[in-house]
Amino acid sequence: MSQPSSPATTDSPNQERRLLVRLTGALGAFAGMILAGCGITIGGSGARGPQDMAYRRRAAQHLYQRNPAHVYHGQLPPMLHAIAVMEVRIGGNGRVQGIRWRRRPDHAPEVVQLANRMVQAASPFPAPGGMGVTYTDTWLFVDSQRFQLDAITEGQQSYASGEQEW
């Protein structure tokens, strides 16, 4: 007569999957908190508001229009290749005056180089006028060539919706 298997043994794969889904959700929430801190500084004021977000979206649309082959269309997959946070200083005439990385993906230096080239090549941006603008956006890379920007992302799939098999 065989002995019944313990619940820990039979539920182990399901428990592991549920734990992974919870951890993925927690990481997503953490990433959301980081992304919420991304914004814009106009004329060095540090103010953030509807006008700031409007320029950030315009800049993102400008980058999409200038780099259509590199834009990922649709919801992002649950696992991304890299996440990078870039700060761009735009002069009143729309010319790029500087790029600063707030978060570089050390495991994917090629995406930093690609994003730098795309931003420089997209200059001039829509002219913000006045003293210019410094805005920050998060680059979400699906692979080493395709991305979405947080300002106008189409969202991201989760493992919880459909609990994909491993």
N, C-alpha and C positions, 0 to 999 in steps of 0.2 A: 504494500500500500504506500502510495507516494504522499509525501508531506505537502501541505498547502504552502504556496510561496507567500512570503511576507509582503504586506502592502508596500513597504519601501522599495522592494525589488520590482514589483509590477508597475508602480506609479513613477518610478525614477525618471524615465524619459519625459513623461508629462510634467513632472515637477520641475525638471530642468528647463523645459520649454517655457513654462509659466514664469520661472525665475528670470530667464533671459528676456521675456517680454516685459516684465516689470523693470528690469535693469535698463532696457532700451528706452522705456517710457521715462524713467528717471533721468537718463542722459539727455533725452529730448527736452525735458523740462529745464534741465540745467543749461542746455544750449539756448533755449528760449530766453532764459534770464540774461545770458550774455548778449544775445542778439537785441534784446530790448534796450541795452545800453548804447547801441549804435545810433548815431545821429549826425547832426550838422551844427557847425558853428558859423554864423554869418558875421563877417567883419570882425571876428575875434570876440564877439559878445558872449558866446557860450549858450545863447538862447536856443531853445528847441520848441518848435511849435508847428502848426499846419503849413506855414510857408516853407519851413525847413524841409519837411517831408516831401512837399511838392517839388522842391529842387532836386532832392535825392532821387525821386521817381523820374524826373526829366532826365537827369544824368544817366540813370540806369537804362531808360529807353534809348537814349543817344548811343550808349555802348552797345545795346542789342542791335540797333540799326547799322552800326558800323562793323559789327562782328557776327553776322547772322549764322555763319557756318559753325560757330563755337557755342551758340546758345542751345541749351537743352530744353526741348519742348515737352510739356506735360508735367505730371507730378514727379518729383524727385524720388529715386528709390530709397528704401529704408537706410541703406548703408552708403555713405558718400566716400569718395576717394580722398577729398581734402576740404577743409573749411579754412578760409583766410579772411582776415579783416584788414581792409585798406582804407587809409585816410588820404583824400586827394584835395589839394589846394588849387582852386581855380581863380584866376584873376578876373577883374571886372569885365575884361574883353572876352572871357571864355577860354583863354589859354591855360594849359596845365602849368602850374608854377612849382608843384612839388608833389611827391608821393611818399607816404610813410606807412610802413606796415605795423599794425598794432598786434597782429597775430599771424605768424608765418607757419605754414605746415612744414616742419623740418623733414618729414618723410617724403615730401613732394615738391622739391625746389623748382621743378619745371613749371608748376602752375603759377608760382610767383613771377617767374620770368615772362610767361605768357601774358598774365594780367598786366604787368608793367608795360609790355609792348602794345597791348590793346588800348590801354588808357592813353599812352603817349600818341599813338597813331590816330586816336579819336579826337584829338585836339584840333580845332577849338570846340569846346562844349557850348551848350546854350549859355549866353552871356548873362551872368547874374547881376551885372552892373555894380555900381558903387565900388567898395573896396574888394569885392570878390566874395568867395565863399570857401569854406573848408567843410567837406562832408565826409562821412564815414559810411562804408557799406560792407556787407559780408558777402564774400564770394563762396558759393556752394558748388564744388566741382564733383561731377559724376565720374569723370575719368580725367586724364591729363589734358584733355582738349575741350571738353564741354562743361558749361556752367550755367547757373542762374544767380541773379543778385537778390539778396534779401528784400530790397526795396520793392521788387515786383515779382517775387517768386510765385510759382503756381502751387506751392505746398509740397509736402513730403508724405509718401506712403509710410505706413507703420507695419511692423510685424504683427501687431495685434489684429489688424484687419485681414483676416484670412490665415493667420498663424502659419506661415510658410514652413514646410518641412525642411529639415536640415539634411 
